[in-house]
């Protein structure tokens, strides 16, 4: 009964390093998305996908890349990490553009960029 | 540009008080508005609202949507310390672009 699994839970990077945050869901959800959460700013949408092979930008896409080669996986790539990307990242999925009423979240990944 | 604005940003009450949290939205091709509660970790789902004037209720929590005035409220009656959390409002259009508000931080004191 895994739901949405994010890894790693914690990561420290140096400026300029690259990394990938992994997100996998086992609920056969079409919709997947990535958010970052900073103090006082709620959750801001980075990228989202409405199905395998389809991705689109959210509010704050700069500095991040995504791909959706399978229904299950939606990795988020930081190509050259910057201190401004220090944040908590959440992956979330849903069946069919929220028509079931619920966005399922992963546990979050805390990223620190020095 | 789509946006969701919550108010107040923070609120301190005492146990037993009733609170009302507000959420206004401007979302292209609006589909639904959702409320979430976030404690230490990931947000947990509370309500989804799609139709005006129909109250959704769960225990001491209730919520309603006004699609004409583009806002929603979340009411919590007889608050308890366990209600202390950040409450998030989420606007959904039919494009998949989901917009969260900044959140309201509620602290309930004993």
Backbone of each chain as ProteinMPNN parsed JSONL, in Angstrom:
{"seq_chain_A": "XXXXXXXXXXXXXXXXXXXXXXXXXXXXXXXXXXXXXXXXXXXXXXXXXXXXXXXXXXXXXXXXXXXXXXXXXXXXXXXXXXXXXXXXXXXXXXXXXXXXXXXXXXXXXXXXXX", "coords_chain_A": {"N_chain_A": [[0.837, -1.198, 0.0], [1.717, 1.411, -1.04], [1.273, 4.012, -2.233], [2.197, 7.28, -2.886], [5.544, 7.625, -3.44], [8.416, 9.252, -2.46], [11.809, 9.977, -3.034], [15.136, 11.264, -2.427], [14.503, 11.618, 1.157], [15.874, 13.571, 2.473], [18.387, 15.87, 1.422], [21.539, 17.293, 0.817], [23.114, 19.668, -1.092], [25.78, 21.098, -3.043], [26.192, 24.349, -4.444], [25.609, 24.424, -7.898], [25.742, 21.699, -8.312], [24.066, 18.796, -9.621], [20.95, 17.006, -9.389], [18.465, 14.448, -8.925], [15.159, 14.261, -7.918], [13.165, 11.65, -6.976], [9.961, 10.341, -7.831], [7.344, 8.153, -7.381], [4.33, 6.456, -8.083], [1.81, 4.081, -7.261], [-0.805, 3.844, -7.997], [-1.896, 4.003, -10.436], [-2.396, 6.558, -11.393], [-3.259, 9.219, -13.538], [-2.527, 11.875, -13.396], [0.22, 13.765, -12.284], [2.357, 15.72, -10.19], [4.683, 18.298, -9.182], [5.633, 20.2, -6.34], [6.952, 23.011, -4.597], [7.606, 24.031, -1.294], [7.842, 26.831, 0.593], [8.559, 28.839, 3.495], [5.677, 30.615, 4.51], [4.649, 30.736, 1.943], [2.902, 28.893, 0.957], [2.157, 26.103, -1.193], [3.847, 25.854, -4.205], [3.402, 25.32, -7.616], [5.527, 23.446, -9.631], [6.091, 21.75, -11.941], [3.861, 19.796, -13.966], [2.022, 16.836, -14.952], [-0.236, 15.371, -17.164], [-0.44, 12.875, -18.073], [1.368, 9.983, -19.291], [4.169, 10.898, -21.171], [3.427, 13.524, -21.425], [4.05, 16.719, -20.315], [3.998, 19.793, -18.426], [4.528, 23.273, -17.641], [4.452, 24.758, -14.378], [3.891, 27.271, -11.918], [6.477, 28.008, -11.075], [8.78, 27.08, -12.795], [11.459, 27.441, -13.543], [14.791, 26.319, -13.63], [14.293, 23.707, -13.15], [13.688, 20.437, -14.452], [11.49, 18.025, -15.91], [10.274, 14.726, -16.685], [8.095, 12.305, -18.158], [8.018, 9.298, -18.65], [6.77, 6.961, -18.018], [3.616, 5.878, -16.611], [3.872, 5.587, -13.878], [6.122, 6.961, -12.84], [7.68, 10.108, -12.085], [10.099, 11.977, -12.276], [11.977, 14.717, -10.876], [14.282, 17.002, -11.955], [17.128, 18.804, -10.973], [19.214, 20.847, -12.563], [21.433, 22.506, -12.167], [22.099, 23.239, -9.181], [20.941, 25.862, -7.031], [21.198, 28.14, -4.247], [18.692, 29.313, -3.889], [16.962, 27.308, -4.41], [16.693, 25.827, -2.195], [14.455, 24.143, -0.244], [11.328, 22.551, 0.645], [10.164, 19.808, -1.061], [7.331, 18.511, -2.657], [5.765, 15.748, -4.127], [2.846, 14.907, -5.935], [-0.123, 13.079, -6.753], [-2.995, 12.268, -8.788], [-6.171, 10.873, -9.75], [-7.217, 11.406, -12.902], [-7.308, 14.412, -13.24], [-8.199, 15.406, -10.768], [-10.84, 14.573, -10.479], [-11.732, 12.763, -8.642], [-11.482, 14.064, -6.342], [-9.27, 14.166, -4.692], [-5.91, 14.86, -4.021], [-3.075, 13.027, -3.853], [-0.345, 12.985, -1.729], [3.235, 12.692, -1.59], [5.714, 12.064, 1.005], [7.408, 14.159, 1.146], [10.45, 15.953, 0.369], [13.311, 17.213, 1.724], [15.399, 19.671, 0.702], [18.588, 21.088, 0.762], [20.612, 23.629, -0.385], [23.854, 24.56, -0.516]], "CA_chain_A": [[0.0, 0.0, 0.0], [2.743, 2.45, -1.006], [0.77, 5.342, -2.553], [3.185, 8.107, -3.57], [6.832, 7.465, -2.779], [9.433, 10.223, -2.855], [13.158, 9.786, -2.492], [15.391, 10.988, -1.012], [13.765, 12.461, 2.106], [16.755, 14.695, 2.786], [19.544, 15.959, 0.542], [22.313, 18.527, 0.868], [23.88, 19.842, -2.327], [26.548, 22.323, -3.206], [25.783, 25.144, -5.601], [26.094, 23.931, -9.179], [25.56, 20.256, -8.463], [22.778, 18.365, -10.161], [20.382, 15.852, -8.713], [17.099, 14.093, -9.322], [14.208, 13.806, -6.909], [12.341, 10.607, -7.572], [8.582, 10.218, -7.389], [6.665, 7.007, -7.985], [3.012, 6.139, -7.506], [1.35, 2.75, -7.675], [-2.268, 3.903, -8.028], [-2.277, 4.17, -11.839], [-2.924, 7.904, -11.566], [-2.832, 9.921, -14.755], [-2.01, 13.208, -13.085], [1.287, 13.875, -11.294], [2.816, 17.11, -10.105], [5.707, 18.647, -8.208], [5.477, 21.475, -5.673], [7.908, 23.387, -3.581], [6.965, 24.764, -0.206], [8.727, 27.723, 1.331], [7.803, 29.464, 4.6], [4.772, 31.705, 4.189], [4.314, 30.81, 0.514], [2.061, 27.782, 0.538], [2.802, 25.198, -2.139], [3.874, 26.422, -5.548], [3.483, 24.275, -8.618], [6.74, 23.539, -10.447], [5.715, 21.115, -13.201], [2.842, 18.779, -13.817], [1.847, 15.942, -16.096], [-1.593, 14.807, -17.199], [-0.346, 11.507, -18.559], [2.689, 9.6, -19.788], [4.611, 11.607, -22.359], [2.909, 14.894, -21.435], [4.401, 17.53, -19.151], [3.778, 21.22, -18.629], [5.105, 24.097, -16.594], [3.593, 25.385, -13.391], [4.183, 28.66, -11.575], [7.893, 28.275, -10.817], [9.484, 25.977, -13.456], [12.85, 27.712, -13.896], [15.806, 25.579, -12.887], [13.829, 22.329, -12.958], [13.197, 19.68, -15.603], [10.765, 16.796, -15.602], [9.894, 13.85, -17.783], [7.079, 11.315, -17.741], [8.106, 8.216, -19.632], [5.824, 5.929, -17.609], [2.544, 6.4, -15.755], [4.215, 5.481, -12.464], [7.259, 7.759, -12.388], [7.711, 11.515, -12.488], [11.276, 12.545, -11.611], [12.25, 16.151, -10.97], [15.735, 17.18, -12.073], [17.759, 20.1, -10.792], [20.372, 20.731, -13.453], [22.555, 23.22, -11.552], [21.403, 23.695, -7.973], [21.212, 27.198, -6.504], [20.666, 28.284, -2.883], [17.266, 29.671, -3.942], [16.187, 26.079, -4.55], [16.524, 25.233, -0.873], [13.018, 24.108, -0.028], [10.736, 21.224, 0.796], [9.51, 19.446, -2.317], [6.289, 17.485, -2.582], [5.18, 15.165, -5.321], [1.451, 14.549, -5.686], [-0.788, 12.477, -7.912], [-4.45, 12.191, -8.712], [-6.799, 10.189, -10.843], [-8.032, 12.18, -13.816], [-7.492, 15.845, -12.99], [-8.875, 15.651, -9.492], [-12.271, 14.312, -10.462], [-12.065, 11.993, -7.452], [-11.481, 14.982, -5.223], [-8.148, 14.101, -3.782], [-4.528, 14.873, -4.495], [-2.298, 12.211, -2.924], [0.988, 13.548, -1.604], [4.346, 11.987, -0.991], [6.078, 12.532, 2.343], [8.214, 15.37, 1.039], [11.91, 15.86, 0.307], [13.905, 18.489, 2.17], [16.635, 19.911, -0.04], [19.382, 22.247, 1.155], [21.687, 23.927, -1.33], [24.83, 25.431, 0.167]], "C_chain_A": [[0.873, 1.249, 0.0], [2.177, 3.835, -1.262], [1.784, 6.1, -3.381], [4.484, 8.041, -2.782], [7.834, 8.454, -3.337], [10.764, 9.831, -2.241], [14.111, 10.796, -3.139], [14.53, 11.879, -0.121], [14.578, 13.703, 2.464], [17.934, 14.682, 1.812], [20.213, 17.307, 0.739], [23.176, 18.564, -0.389], [24.75, 21.08, -2.225], [26.04, 23.045, -4.451], [26.437, 24.589, -6.868], [25.949, 22.441, -9.384], [24.183, 19.97, -9.058], [22.264, 17.185, -9.352], [18.97, 15.623, -9.247], [16.324, 13.652, -8.096], [13.272, 12.811, -7.587], [10.939, 10.631, -6.987], [7.95, 9.055, -8.131], [5.331, 6.803, -7.293], [2.523, 4.82, -8.097], [-0.168, 2.691, -7.758], [-2.798, 4.081, -9.454], [-2.906, 5.541, -12.105], [-2.379, 8.544, -12.83], [-2.07, 11.204, -14.409], [-0.928, 13.122, -12.019], [1.842, 15.286, -11.334], [3.894, 17.24, -9.048], [5.444, 20.051, -7.686], [6.701, 21.746, -4.827], [7.184, 24.205, -2.529], [8.027, 25.528, 0.561], [7.916, 28.424, 2.407], [6.948, 30.632, 4.121], [4.307, 31.761, 2.748], [3.413, 29.684, 0.057], [2.845, 26.816, -0.328], [2.736, 25.824, -3.526], [4.171, 25.333, -6.564], [4.713, 24.482, -9.502], [6.447, 23.01, -11.863], [4.605, 20.115, -12.919], [2.718, 17.965, -15.096], [0.451, 15.34, -16.034], [-1.605, 13.404, -17.772], [1.051, 11.24, -19.077], [2.984, 10.331, -21.096], [4.187, 13.056, -22.429], [3.342, 15.605, -20.164], [4.145, 18.993, -19.468], [4.306, 21.973, -17.422], [4.047, 24.619, -15.645], [4.002, 26.825, -13.155], [5.674, 28.972, -11.536], [8.766, 27.195, -11.467], [10.989, 26.178, -13.655], [13.821, 26.97, -12.985], [15.465, 24.119, -12.68], [13.399, 21.724, -14.304], [12.452, 18.453, -15.119], [10.604, 15.985, -16.883], [8.875, 12.855, -17.248], [7.067, 10.207, -18.805], [7.163, 7.07, -19.28], [4.722, 6.576, -16.777], [2.994, 6.499, -14.308], [5.214, 6.532, -11.978], [7.244, 9.175, -12.933], [8.891, 12.181, -11.785], [11.434, 14.036, -11.864], [13.763, 16.348, -10.942], [16.118, 18.63, -11.817], [19.081, 20.037, -11.547], [21.619, 21.373, -12.855], [21.993, 23.915, -10.315], [21.883, 25.075, -7.527], [20.628, 27.291, -5.093], [19.175, 28.631, -2.85], [16.373, 28.445, -4.107], [16.124, 25.277, -3.241], [15.049, 25.306, -0.507], [12.606, 22.692, 0.363], [9.923, 20.942, -0.464], [8.503, 18.326, -2.083], [5.896, 17.051, -3.986], [3.749, 14.763, -4.977], [0.84, 13.963, -6.946], [-2.283, 12.423, -7.689], [-4.966, 11.416, -9.905], [-7.59, 11.199, -11.653], [-8.332, 13.604, -13.432], [-8.434, 16.11, -11.825], [-10.368, 15.352, -9.539], [-12.678, 13.386, -9.334], [-11.952, 12.853, -6.199], [-10.254, 14.95, -4.356], [-6.826, 14.078, -4.527], [-3.738, 14.103, -3.442], [-0.861, 12.703, -2.916], [1.998, 12.509, -1.137], [4.712, 12.643, 0.329], [6.923, 13.807, 2.311], [9.706, 15.067, 1.014], [12.487, 17.212, 0.693], [15.267, 18.634, 1.517], [17.294, 21.185, 0.458], [20.505, 22.42, 0.156], [22.613, 24.945, -0.687], [25.583, 26.305, -0.821]], "O_chain_A": [[0.793, 2.06, 0.922], [2.564, 4.774, -0.567], [2.194, 5.641, -4.448], [4.516, 8.366, -1.595], [8.075, 8.491, -4.544], [10.838, 9.41, -1.086], [13.911, 11.155, -4.299], [13.892, 12.807, -0.616], [14.014, 14.764, 2.727], [18.418, 13.618, 1.425], [19.544, 18.337, 0.82], [23.878, 17.603, -0.703], [24.492, 21.984, -1.431], [25.528, 22.425, -5.383], [27.638, 24.324, -6.908], [26.025, 21.962, -10.516], [23.272, 20.796, -9.001], [23.032, 16.462, -8.717], [18.379, 16.472, -9.915], [16.766, 12.79, -7.337], [12.674, 13.095, -8.625], [10.751, 10.904, -5.801], [8.013, 8.98, -9.358], [5.215, 6.954, -6.076], [2.783, 4.493, -9.255], [-0.759, 1.621, -7.608], [-3.995, 4.283, -9.658], [-3.817, 5.675, -12.921], [-1.196, 8.426, -13.147], [-1.089, 11.556, -15.064], [-1.119, 12.49, -10.98], [1.806, 15.959, -12.364], [4.008, 16.413, -8.143], [5.091, 20.963, -8.435], [7.395, 20.826, -4.395], [6.27, 24.972, -2.834], [8.974, 24.954, 1.099], [6.706, 28.59, 2.253], [7.428, 31.522, 3.419], [3.642, 32.718, 2.351], [3.182, 29.54, -1.144], [4.067, 26.722, -0.208], [1.675, 26.272, -3.961], [5.084, 24.528, -6.384], [4.913, 25.564, -10.055], [6.547, 23.745, -12.846], [4.432, 19.651, -11.792], [3.223, 18.335, -16.156], [0.013, 14.86, -14.989], [-2.67, 12.808, -17.938], [1.832, 12.17, -19.28], [2.154, 10.373, -22.004], [4.537, 13.758, -23.378], [3.038, 15.151, -19.061], [4.082, 19.385, -20.633], [4.503, 21.413, -16.345], [2.911, 24.887, -16.034], [4.414, 27.52, -14.084], [6.093, 30.065, -11.917], [9.438, 26.455, -10.748], [11.717, 25.217, -13.906], [13.7, 26.986, -11.76], [16.252, 23.37, -12.102], [12.832, 22.401, -15.162], [12.745, 17.909, -14.054], [10.773, 16.486, -17.994], [8.804, 12.599, -16.046], [6.235, 10.187, -19.712], [6.795, 6.286, -20.154], [4.882, 7.697, -16.294], [2.554, 7.39, -13.581], [5.154, 6.949, -10.821], [6.855, 9.419, -14.075], [8.695, 12.883, -10.793], [11.074, 14.546, -12.925], [14.437, 15.909, -10.01], [15.521, 19.557, -12.364], [19.964, 19.254, -11.198], [22.726, 20.857, -13.009], [21.48, 25.031, -10.392], [23.063, 25.408, -7.632], [19.665, 26.593, -4.779], [18.476, 28.285, -1.898], [15.155, 28.542, -3.958], [15.565, 24.181, -3.202], [14.463, 26.387, -0.463], [13.422, 21.772, 0.404], [9.094, 21.754, -0.874], [8.785, 17.336, -1.408], [5.721, 17.865, -4.893], [3.473, 14.329, -3.859], [1.232, 14.306, -8.062], [-2.771, 12.518, -6.562], [-4.3, 11.31, -10.935], [-8.541, 11.79, -11.142], [-9.499, 13.977, -13.308], [-9.341, 16.938, -11.907], [-11.105, 15.851, -8.687], [-13.873, 13.231, -9.083], [-12.297, 12.402, -5.107], [-10.204, 15.662, -3.353], [-6.656, 13.373, -5.522], [-3.731, 14.481, -2.271], [-0.231, 12.824, -3.968], [1.671, 11.581, -0.398], [4.112, 13.641, 0.73], [7.122, 14.452, 3.341], [10.164, 14.065, 1.562], [12.189, 18.229, 0.066], [16.172, 17.831, 1.745], [16.652, 22.229, 0.566], [21.257, 21.485, -0.121], [22.2, 26.056, -0.356], [26.439, 27.094, -0.42]]}, "seq_chain_B": "XXXXXXXXXXXXXXXXXXXXXXXXXXXXXXXXXXXXXXXXXXXXXXXXXXXXXXXXXXXXXXXXXXXXXXXXXXXXXXXXXXXXXXXXXXXXXXXXXXXXXXXXXXXXXX", "coords_chain_B": {"N_chain_B": [[-3.6, 36.165, -14.773], [-3.73, 33.171, -12.966], [-4.803, 32.927, -9.553], [-4.851, 32.269, -6.031], [-6.004, 33.327, -2.982], [-5.593, 33.456, 0.437], [-7.073, 34.203, 3.602], [-7.328, 34.891, 7.13], [-3.686, 35.172, 7.234], [-2.573, 34.121, 9.471], [-3.717, 32.903, 12.636], [-4.766, 32.979, 15.963], [-6.417, 31.236, 18.404], [-8.561, 30.227, 21.169], [-9.243, 27.073, 22.691], [-12.413, 25.736, 21.892], [-13.366, 27.949, 20.616], [-14.883, 29.281, 17.588], [-13.818, 29.265, 14.239], [-13.307, 30.97, 11.124], [-12.064, 30.488, 7.99], [-10.826, 32.014, 5.07], [-10.968, 31.945, 1.485], [-10.197, 33.198, -1.579], [-10.49, 33.131, -5.153], [-9.106, 33.12, -8.451], [-9.338, 31.442, -11.156], [-8.63, 30.057, -14.22], [-11.073, 28.608, -16.295], [-12.437, 27.327, -14.168], [-12.769, 24.512, -12.037], [-12.853, 23.109, -9.575], [-12.639, 23.589, -5.991], [-10.433, 22.977, -3.383], [-9.818, 21.982, -0.027], [-7.163, 21.583, 2.264], [-5.417, 20.149, 5.051], [-2.474, 20.747, 6.793], [-0.115, 19.385, 8.813], [2.698, 18.333, 10.362], [3.818, 17.128, 8.15], [2.986, 16.005, 4.926], [0.243, 17.547, 3.139], [-3.171, 16.83, 4.032], [-6.244, 15.713, 2.774], [-9.288, 17.552, 2.957], [-11.818, 18.719, 1.958], [-13.626, 18.796, -1.157], [-14.996, 21.12, -3.355], [-17.421, 21.833, -5.713], [-19.803, 22.935, -6.522], [-21.863, 25.793, -6.146], [-23.062, 26.992, -3.0], [-23.594, 24.595, -1.726], [-23.121, 22.969, 1.183], [-20.335, 21.322, 2.488], [-19.651, 18.891, 4.947], [-17.865, 17.717, 7.758], [-17.762, 16.312, 10.66], [-16.695, 18.637, 12.965], [-15.918, 20.397, 11.073], [-16.684, 22.411, 8.264], [-17.517, 23.486, 4.939], [-18.029, 25.818, 2.261], [-18.884, 26.975, -1.011], [-18.831, 29.814, -3.109], [-19.536, 30.504, -6.206], [-20.191, 32.679, -7.684], [-19.186, 34.937, -6.399], [-16.631, 34.087, -6.194], [-15.315, 32.753, -3.997], [-14.47, 30.823, -1.064], [-15.264, 29.422, 2.132], [-13.938, 28.014, 5.108], [-15.095, 26.536, 7.914], [-14.51, 25.974, 11.346], [-15.774, 24.582, 14.14], [-16.012, 24.696, 17.75], [-13.202, 24.504, 18.415], [-10.184, 22.534, 18.794], [-7.026, 21.678, 20.329], [-5.783, 19.956, 18.604], [-6.554, 20.836, 16.144], [-4.768, 22.663, 15.352], [-2.784, 23.767, 12.792], [-1.627, 24.197, 9.381], [-3.819, 25.46, 7.042], [-4.747, 24.833, 3.815], [-5.811, 26.103, 0.728], [-6.91, 25.148, -2.469], [-7.06, 25.798, -5.866], [-8.564, 24.516, -8.76], [-8.413, 24.235, -12.247], [-9.471, 23.163, -15.515], [-7.203, 22.478, -16.805], [-5.177, 21.218, -15.527], [-3.435, 22.712, -14.114], [-2.77, 23.423, -10.979], [-3.457, 25.586, -8.324], [-2.264, 26.7, -5.305], [-3.237, 28.483, -2.355], [-1.618, 30.765, -0.017], [-1.833, 29.681, 2.446], [-3.293, 29.35, 5.708], [-2.224, 29.748, 8.927], [-3.192, 28.189, 11.747], [-3.422, 28.426, 15.176], [-4.374, 26.806, 18.034], [-4.996, 27.448, 21.29], [-4.795, 25.933, 24.546]], "CA_chain_B": [[-2.852, 35.104, -14.107], [-4.507, 32.489, -11.929], [-4.308, 33.101, -8.192], [-5.684, 31.886, -4.893], [-5.57, 34.159, -1.858], [-6.223, 33.039, 1.687], [-6.994, 35.127, 4.721], [-6.074, 35.571, 7.428], [-2.504, 34.326, 7.059], [-2.391, 33.389, 10.713], [-4.84, 33.073, 13.545], [-4.588, 32.316, 17.262], [-7.692, 31.17, 19.124], [-8.567, 29.322, 22.308], [-10.104, 25.896, 22.543], [-13.838, 26.02, 21.991], [-13.746, 29.035, 19.698], [-15.217, 28.967, 16.193], [-12.999, 30.047, 13.31], [-13.675, 30.974, 9.702], [-10.934, 30.739, 7.115], [-11.321, 32.495, 3.786], [-10.187, 31.653, 0.287], [-10.738, 33.754, -2.819], [-9.769, 32.515, -6.253], [-9.287, 33.46, -9.856], [-8.773, 30.269, -11.832], [-9.144, 29.896, -15.578], [-11.874, 27.381, -16.481], [-12.527, 26.774, -12.817], [-13.399, 23.196, -11.935], [-13.149, 22.774, -8.182], [-11.809, 24.179, -4.954], [-10.176, 21.953, -2.389], [-9.188, 22.374, 1.231], [-6.241, 20.608, 2.841], [-4.838, 20.444, 6.364], [-1.086, 20.314, 6.838], [0.545, 19.453, 10.11], [4.155, 18.302, 10.219], [4.306, 16.543, 6.883], [2.255, 16.293, 3.7], [-1.155, 17.946, 3.322], [-4.212, 15.809, 3.986], [-7.446, 16.207, 2.115], [-10.471, 17.815, 3.768], [-13.038, 18.853, 1.164], [-13.637, 19.301, -2.526], [-16.229, 21.851, -3.624], [-17.587, 22.141, -7.13], [-21.074, 23.623, -6.753], [-22.153, 26.891, -5.219], [-24.135, 26.938, -2.019], [-23.781, 23.269, -1.111], [-22.148, 22.854, 2.26], [-19.743, 20.027, 2.795], [-19.472, 18.864, 6.392], [-17.216, 16.542, 8.32], [-17.576, 16.579, 12.081], [-16.753, 20.058, 13.335], [-15.474, 21.196, 9.935], [-17.611, 22.551, 7.149], [-17.014, 24.4, 3.923], [-19.001, 26.173, 1.246], [-18.302, 27.665, -2.161], [-19.659, 30.811, -3.799], [-18.91, 30.634, -7.526], [-20.474, 34.011, -8.225], [-18.24, 35.867, -5.782], [-15.311, 33.446, -6.308], [-14.643, 32.504, -2.738], [-14.904, 29.701, -0.245], [-14.895, 29.517, 3.538], [-13.808, 26.787, 5.901], [-15.458, 26.787, 9.305], [-14.203, 24.956, 12.352], [-16.466, 24.911, 15.387], [-15.502, 24.047, 18.97], [-11.828, 24.143, 18.068], [-9.37, 21.772, 19.726], [-5.603, 21.895, 20.051], [-5.449, 19.124, 17.447], [-6.875, 21.546, 14.903], [-3.627, 23.526, 15.024], [-2.202, 23.294, 11.53], [-1.761, 25.12, 8.262], [-4.942, 25.083, 6.178], [-4.43, 25.231, 2.444], [-6.893, 26.145, -0.254], [-6.357, 24.803, -3.778], [-7.968, 26.008, -6.979], [-8.299, 23.632, -9.89], [-9.113, 24.44, -13.501], [-9.504, 21.907, -16.264], [-5.956, 22.319, -17.548], [-4.207, 20.505, -14.715], [-2.589, 23.653, -13.379], [-3.392, 23.582, -9.665], [-2.892, 26.744, -7.651], [-2.498, 26.753, -3.872], [-3.099, 29.731, -1.621], [-0.428, 30.82, 0.852], [-2.114, 28.947, 3.666], [-3.617, 30.02, 6.978], [-1.685, 29.021, 10.082], [-4.113, 28.254, 12.883], [-2.928, 27.926, 16.457], [-5.435, 26.712, 19.039], [-4.39, 27.369, 22.628], [-5.668, 25.246, 25.529]], "C_chain_B": [[-3.698, 34.491, -13.006], [-3.922, 32.766, -10.544], [-5.349, 32.671, -7.185], [-5.126, 32.617, -3.681], [-6.329, 33.749, -0.612], [-6.077, 34.143, 2.735], [-7.748, 34.557, 5.91], [-4.883, 34.633, 7.188], [-2.206, 33.545, 8.329], [-3.471, 33.792, 11.696], [-4.525, 32.314, 14.829], [-5.919, 32.382, 17.991], [-7.521, 30.271, 20.342], [-9.516, 28.163, 22.051], [-11.555, 26.28, 22.757], [-14.302, 27.133, 21.078], [-14.156, 28.46, 18.35], [-14.378, 29.852, 15.286], [-13.535, 29.912, 11.89], [-12.445, 31.356, 8.898], [-11.468, 31.05, 5.719], [-10.38, 32.154, 2.64], [-10.88, 32.282, -0.912], [-9.892, 33.251, -3.983], [-10.091, 33.173, -7.588], [-8.575, 32.358, -10.618], [-9.443, 30.109, -13.188], [-9.873, 28.559, -15.709], [-12.0, 26.609, -15.17], [-13.295, 25.455, -12.809], [-13.793, 22.886, -10.495], [-12.21, 23.513, -7.25], [-11.662, 23.141, -3.855], [-9.529, 22.564, -1.159], [-8.341, 21.214, 1.756], [-5.782, 21.102, 4.204], [-3.401, 19.916, 6.358], [-0.531, 20.497, 8.24], [2.053, 19.358, 9.881], [4.603, 17.926, 8.811], [3.429, 16.968, 5.702], [0.814, 16.726, 4.007], [-2.105, 16.756, 3.25], [-5.516, 16.451, 3.539], [-8.586, 16.418, 3.107], [-11.736, 17.798, 2.92], [-12.714, 19.202, -0.287], [-15.008, 19.917, -2.79], [-16.298, 22.167, -5.106], [-18.834, 22.969, -7.403], [-21.294, 24.684, -5.702], [-23.235, 26.505, -4.232], [-24.351, 25.604, -1.35], [-22.692, 23.074, -0.07], [-21.642, 21.418, 2.362], [-19.398, 20.032, 4.279], [-18.778, 17.571, 6.793], [-16.924, 16.835, 9.785], [-17.734, 18.055, 12.378], [-16.323, 20.976, 12.193], [-16.554, 21.251, 8.873], [-17.048, 23.575, 6.182], [-18.093, 24.639, 2.883], [-18.319, 27.003, 0.177], [-19.314, 28.659, -2.726], [-19.002, 31.085, -5.146], [-19.192, 31.986, -8.176], [-19.44, 35.008, -7.699], [-16.823, 35.306, -5.747], [-14.615, 33.331, -4.953], [-15.229, 31.28, -2.057], [-14.52, 30.0, 1.198], [-14.819, 28.117, 4.132], [-14.093, 27.165, 7.345], [-15.029, 25.627, 10.191], [-14.879, 25.4, 13.647], [-15.825, 24.157, 16.547], [-14.064, 23.58, 18.773], [-11.126, 23.408, 19.212], [-7.907, 22.0, 19.377], [-5.139, 21.077, 18.849], [-5.806, 19.748, 16.115], [-5.742, 22.475, 14.491], [-2.899, 22.954, 13.814], [-2.174, 24.457, 10.555], [-2.888, 24.591, 7.378], [-4.711, 25.697, 4.804], [-5.662, 25.126, 1.566], [-6.264, 25.938, -1.623], [-7.415, 25.017, -4.848], [-7.574, 25.155, -8.165], [-9.118, 24.047, -11.1], [-9.102, 23.139, -14.266], [-8.243, 21.683, -17.089], [-4.936, 21.475, -16.804], [-3.313, 21.42, -13.899], [-3.29, 23.965, -12.057], [-2.692, 24.697, -8.905], [-3.276, 26.712, -6.173], [-2.476, 28.204, -3.393], [-1.888, 29.648, -0.7], [-0.606, 29.992, 2.121], [-2.482, 29.863, 4.816], [-3.08, 29.148, 8.109], [-2.594, 29.245, 11.272], [-3.433, 27.66, 14.111], [-4.087, 27.959, 17.451], [-4.784, 26.485, 20.391], [-5.343, 26.686, 23.603], [-6.396, 26.25, 26.407]], "O_chain_B": [[-4.309, 35.204, -12.209], [-2.704, 32.832, -10.377], [-6.552, 32.703, -7.443], [-3.933, 32.538, -3.388], [-7.559, 33.701, -0.608], [-5.106, 34.899, 2.749], [-8.712, 33.814, 5.726], [-5.067, 33.437, 6.965], [-1.656, 32.445, 8.278], [-4.057, 34.87, 11.603], [-4.08, 31.167, 14.797], [-6.482, 33.462, 18.174], [-6.48, 29.639, 20.526], [-10.47, 28.279, 21.281], [-11.89, 27.039, 23.667], [-15.494, 27.253, 20.793], [-13.829, 27.322, 18.011], [-14.241, 31.051, 15.533], [-14.126, 28.901, 11.511], [-11.86, 32.419, 9.104], [-12.426, 30.435, 5.25], [-9.162, 32.084, 2.809], [-12.019, 31.938, -1.226], [-8.704, 32.976, -3.813], [-11.181, 33.699, -7.811], [-7.347, 32.349, -10.711], [-10.668, 30.035, -13.286], [-9.365, 27.517, -15.295], [-11.709, 25.416, -15.088], [-14.319, 25.303, -13.475], [-14.914, 22.458, -10.224], [-11.147, 23.992, -7.645], [-12.634, 22.506, -3.446], [-8.785, 23.541, -1.249], [-8.734, 20.049, 1.703], [-5.76, 22.302, 4.476], [-3.151, 18.776, 5.965], [-0.484, 21.604, 8.776], [2.625, 20.246, 9.249], [5.655, 18.368, 8.347], [3.167, 18.155, 5.511], [0.24, 16.315, 5.015], [-1.875, 15.802, 2.507], [-5.828, 17.587, 3.894], [-8.827, 15.585, 3.981], [-12.62, 16.968, 3.13], [-11.689, 19.809, -0.595], [-16.042, 19.32, -2.49], [-15.352, 22.703, -5.684], [-18.906, 23.644, -8.43], [-20.962, 24.508, -4.53], [-24.188, 25.798, -4.562], [-25.215, 25.488, -0.481], [-21.505, 23.02, -0.39], [-22.406, 20.453, 2.327], [-18.919, 21.032, 4.813], [-19.052, 16.495, 6.261], [-15.956, 17.523, 10.109], [-18.769, 18.654, 12.084], [-16.361, 22.199, 12.332], [-17.249, 20.268, 8.617], [-16.222, 24.413, 6.543], [-18.954, 23.791, 2.648], [-17.303, 27.651, 0.428], [-20.507, 28.367, -2.807], [-18.017, 31.82, -5.218], [-18.501, 32.384, -9.113], [-18.893, 35.813, -8.452], [-15.903, 35.996, -5.308], [-13.472, 33.758, -4.789], [-16.299, 30.781, -2.406], [-13.569, 30.738, 1.457], [-15.52, 27.191, 3.725], [-13.413, 28.011, 7.924], [-15.169, 24.458, 9.829], [-14.582, 26.471, 14.177], [-15.183, 23.124, 16.358], [-13.754, 22.401, 18.947], [-11.41, 23.612, 20.392], [-7.581, 22.453, 18.28], [-4.202, 21.47, 18.154], [-5.404, 19.245, 15.065], [-5.761, 23.018, 13.386], [-2.458, 21.805, 13.82], [-2.635, 25.556, 10.861], [-2.902, 23.416, 7.014], [-4.509, 26.902, 4.658], [-6.442, 24.178, 1.66], [-5.201, 26.49, -1.908], [-8.524, 24.491, -4.757], [-6.401, 25.078, -8.53], [-10.338, 24.197, -11.021], [-8.751, 22.101, -13.704], [-8.206, 20.815, -17.961], [-3.934, 21.058, -17.386], [-2.52, 20.951, -13.082], [-4.287, 24.687, -12.03], [-1.462, 24.74, -8.855], [-4.458, 26.699, -5.829], [-1.778, 29.044, -3.961], [-1.224, 28.616, -0.607], [0.371, 29.646, 2.786], [-2.036, 31.009, 4.885], [-3.431, 27.975, 8.233], [-2.742, 30.371, 11.747], [-2.934, 26.534, 14.08], [-4.698, 29.002, 17.679], [-4.115, 25.477, 20.618], [-6.559, 26.843, 23.499], [-7.167, 25.859, 27.284]]}, "name": "protein", "num_of_chains": 2, "seq": "XXXXXXXXXXXXXXXXXXXXXXXXXXXXXXXXXXXXXXXXXXXXXXXXXXXXXXXXXXXXXXXXXXXXXXXXXXXXXXXXXXXXXXXXXXXXXXXXXXXXXXXXXXXXXXXXXXXXXXXXXXXXXXXXXXXXXXXXXXXXXXXXXXXXXXXXXXXXXXXXXXXXXXXXXXXXXXXXXXXXXXXXXXXXXXXXXXXXXXXXXXXXXXXXXXXXXXXXXXXXXXXX"}
